[in-house]
Amino acid sequence: MTLYPKLIHDALATVRYPGNGKNLVEAEMVADNLRIDGMKVSFSLVFEKSTDPFMKSMVKAAETAIHTYVSPDVEVTITTESRQAARPEPGKMLPQVKNVIAVSSGKGGVGKSTVAANLAVALVRLGYKVGLLDADIFGPSMPKMFQVEDARPYAVSKDGRDLIEPVEKYGLKLLSIGFFVNPDQATLWRGGMASNALKQLVGDADWGDLDYFVIDTPPGTSDIHLTLLQTLAITGAVIVTTPQQVALADARKGVDMYRNDKVNVPILGLVENMAWFTPAELPENKYYIFGKEGGKRLADELGVPLLGQIPLVQSICESGDEGQPAALDADTVTGRAFLQLAAAVVRQVDRRNVEMPPTHIVEVKK
């Protein structure tokens, strides 16, 4: 039996690609590298993305079609290609980002997202190029805090890939899962789906050249934290707590997660949020309604710097709800506190980069 290209193409034309209902030839998925050597046939199938869910089944179906419609004796070799370049592998996703900062807390309700948002804005105010990722997949708050709830990021074509273009506000680049889900509905995702969504926001976005990439992580310790640690080499973590004993106990767990032998992410320091209450009309008065200097004592106990103490004033809550982060106004008590926090983070990052080797991603042993 003599093989020739039309025989092979006719067989492949019997295989339909589920993504668009067209056959492989009609969908232009058969590459023009068909080689025939006696009873040996080799060629490539071309897919839009390297992550195409039908890739394996299409290769098997194409092989079966040739054996069925040409001859069971044909030795078939099929390789795959993708039109879109593959996402960079973990550890190499953000080559133009100098420092990755994870803002974490052991528990919810301590103002971690408020600190992350204002830290990012304050870093911009200090003259740095900053990106902010809302990694709280199940409770995204950044679209509201930056008053960009109606934003719908679009894709741009770059270096053979379709990349998500981050939203720009107050001079920083911002992405959140909140841009892609209904804000009025709960996000009911299994861990794997949430982790994949997070990898897309990191690796399939055009973050570009950044001095600081600030990540607002979910509260506690979860799949999302593990995904981040396996995906990005995190320069250092900032732990947010309040002076309350229950918050301090959870902050210890947050510190331990990063200091774990398998993780080894440096702790840049602690932020004591809601350190005291100051009425707007009596800015000199301090009321320690959650306890006094619990965060400072914990920082001393754990041997990490206290990066800042953020007072509780009504304007922080109002500015967050109105999409105007407090750090935008350096003339307020909280605005100054966040700028001082950003300066302290910069100092700690510079010191960490001089004294310690680069962080490695967490390897998963199977």
HUCOR-V52331 format. One record per backbone hydrogen bond with DSSP energy under -0.5 kcal/mol. NH is the residue of the N-H (numbers start at 1). CO is the residue of the C=O. If there is no record, write none. Layout:
nh/co
NH/CO
NH/CO
This chain:
nh/co
3/1
7/4
8/4
9/5
10/6
11/7
12/8
13/9
14/11
15/12
16/14
17/22
18/16
20/17
21/17
24/12
24/15
27/23
28/25
29/24
30/24
31/29
31/44
35/42
37/40
40/37
41/75
42/35
43/77
45/79
46/29
47/45
47/81
52/49
55/52
58/54
59/55
60/56
61/57
62/58
63/59
64/60
65/61
66/62
67/63
68/64
69/65
70/66
71/66
74/71
75/39
76/74
77/41
79/43
79/77
81/45
83/47
84/48
85/160
91/231
92/89
97/94
98/96
98/210
99/211
101/99
101/213
102/100
102/236
103/101
103/215
104/102
104/238
115/111
116/112
117/113
118/114
119/115
120/116
121/117
122/118
123/119
124/120
125/121
126/122
127/124
128/123
130/128
131/212
132/173
133/214
134/132
134/175
135/133
135/216
137/135
139/136
145/141
146/142
147/144
148/143
151/148
156/163
158/156
158/161
161/158
163/156
163/161
164/204
165/154
166/164
167/174
169/172
172/169
173/130
174/167
175/132
177/134
179/176
180/177
181/177
185/182
188/186
189/187
194/190
195/191
196/192
197/193
198/194
199/195
200/196
201/197
202/198
203/199
204/200
205/202
206/164
207/205
210/96
210/208
211/129
212/129
213/99
214/131
214/212
215/101
216/133
216/214
217/103
217/215
220/105
226/222
227/223
228/224
229/225
230/226
231/227
231/228
232/228
234/232
235/100
236/100
237/266
238/102
239/237
239/269
240/104
240/238
241/271
248/244
249/245
250/246
251/247
252/248
253/249
254/250
255/251
256/252
257/253
258/254
259/255
260/256
263/260
264/260
265/258
266/264
268/237
268/266
269/237
270/305
271/239
272/308
273/241
273/271
274/310
275/272
275/310
277/287
278/312
282/279
285/282
287/277
288/286
289/287
291/288
293/291
297/293
298/294
299/295
300/296
301/297
302/298
303/299
304/299
307/270
307/305
308/270
310/272
311/309
312/276
313/311
316/313
317/313
318/314
319/315
320/316
321/317
322/318
323/320
324/319
328/325
329/326
330/328
332/329
336/332
337/333
338/334
339/335
340/336
341/337
342/338
343/339
344/340
345/341
346/342
347/343
348/344
349/345
350/346
351/347
352/348
353/349
354/350
355/351
356/352
362/229
365/363
366/364
